[in-house]
């Protein structure tokens, strides 16, 4: 009967240790999941901010290019007009 009681006690002890082990793993897994979710949220926010900055930068770049083309077009038109007027006066520019 004593052997049986020791076996039951040993089984209970192993069971308790096993339960504590899996509870600890569960706590750590839950903490890790929370950390991953929070990190993902922060990374999503940073990506959103980066996308907005990229859009603003791209729009500024397009506006700059557009303005450069307008200036080039205006300058070209002015140059053509001046050259055309000078040719009409018999002045030839090189």
GIFENNOR-V219604 format. One record per backbone hydrogen bond with DSSP energy under -1.0 kcal/mol. CO is the residue of the C=O (numbers start at 1). NH is the residue of the N-H. Records with the same first field share a line. If there is no record, write none. Layout:
# GIFENNOR-V219604
CO->NH / NH
This chain:
# GIFENNOR-V219604
1->5
2->6
3->7
4->8
5->9
6->10
7->11
8->12
9->13
10->14
11->15
12->16
13->17
14->18
15->19
16->20
17->21
18->22
19->23
20->24
21->25
22->26
23->27
24->28
25->29
26->30
27->31
28->32
29->33
30->34
31->35
32->36
33->37
34->38
35->39
36->40
37->41
38->42
39->43
40->44
41->45
42->46
43->47
44->48
45->49
46->50
47->51
48->52
49->53
50->54
51->55
52->56
53->57
54->58
55->59
56->60
57->61
58->62
59->63
60->64
61->65
62->66
63->67
64->68
65->69
66->70
67->71
68->72
69->73
70->74
71->75
72->76
73->77
74->78
75->79
76->80
77->81
78->82
79->83
80->84
81->85
82->86
83->87
84->88
86->91
87->90
